[in-house]
Amino acid sequence: MPAMTLDQAKAHLNVTFDADDTLLTDKLAAAKAWVSAYTASDPDADTAPAPIREAVLQLTAHLYQNREVSLLGVTAMALPFGFLDLLAPYRAFAF
């Protein structure tokens, strides 16, 4: 499977316009970096397991849809439900 792309992130988010491409590209890069640090792996590699790739898309969507540090009048989650469960088998522990 090729590297994760902006088009994949847009498809995951069901975004059909180009106005937010730069913003989404930055969110995708941040998600890849976060997952890479958490798992000590390259989530953009052709060999990345499906759960890691899904976690990157979920985090990209979360960062895109929740751009503010705090929200008033809504229930917010720190991370998408199930996100850490997808990464648990791949987590790198450092002591």
C-alpha positions in Angstrom: 0.0 0.0 0.0 1.5 3.4 -0.9 2.2 6.2 1.5 -0.8 7.9 3.1 -2.0 10.8 1.0 -4.1 13.9 1.3 -6.6 12.2 -1.0 -7.0 9.3 1.5 -7.5 11.8 4.3 -10.1 13.7 2.3 -11.9 10.5 1.5 -11.9 9.5 5.1 -13.4 12.9 6.1 -15.7 12.9 3.1 -14.2 16.3 2.1 -14.8 17.1 -1.5 -13.5 20.6 -1.8 -9.9 21.9 -2.1 -10.0 25.0 0.1 -8.7 23.1 3.2 -6.0 21.1 1.4 -3.1 22.9 3.1 -4.7 22.6 6.5 -5.5 18.9 6.0 -1.9 18.3 4.8 -0.6 19.8 8.0 -3.1 17.7 10.1 -2.1 14.6 8.3 1.6 15.3 8.9 1.0 15.9 12.6 -1.0 12.7 12.9 1.8 10.7 11.2 4.4 12.2 13.5 2.3 11.5 16.6 1.6 7.9 15.6 5.3 7.4 14.6 6.5 8.6 18.0 4.0 6.5 19.9 4.8 3.3 18.0 8.5 4.0 17.1 7.6 3.0 13.5 7.0 4.7 10.2 3.2 4.9 9.8 3.7 6.1 6.3 5.6 3.0 5.2 4.3 0.7 2.5 4.4 -2.1 5.1 2.5 -0.2 7.9 -0.3 -2.4 9.3 -3.9 -1.5 8.6 -4.6 -0.5 12.3 -1.8 2.0 12.3 -3.0 3.5 9.0 -6.5 3.7 10.4 -5.2 5.4 13.5 -3.5 8.0 11.4 -6.7 8.7 9.5 -8.7 8.9 12.7 -6.3 11.3 14.4 -6.1 13.4 11.2 -9.9 13.7 11.3 -9.9 14.5 15.0 -7.4 17.3 14.5 -9.3 18.7 11.6 -12.7 18.6 13.2 -11.5 19.8 16.7 -9.2 22.8 15.9 -9.7 24.7 19.1 -8.0 23.9 22.5 -11.3 24.1 24.3 -14.9 24.0 23.3 -17.9 25.5 25.0 -21.3 23.8 25.0 -20.2 20.5 23.5 -18.8 17.3 24.7 -15.2 16.9 23.6 -12.9 13.8 23.6 -9.2 13.9 24.0 -8.7 11.3 21.2 -11.2 9.5 19.0 -12.8 6.4 20.6 -10.8 3.3 19.9 -7.8 5.2 18.6 -5.4 4.0 21.3 -6.8 0.5 21.0 -5.8 0.4 17.4 -2.2 1.3 18.4 -1.9 -0.8 21.6 -0.3 -3.8 19.9 2.3 -1.5 18.2 3.1 0.8 21.1 6.8 1.3 21.8 7.7 1.6 25.5 10.8 3.4 26.6 12.3 3.2 30.0 
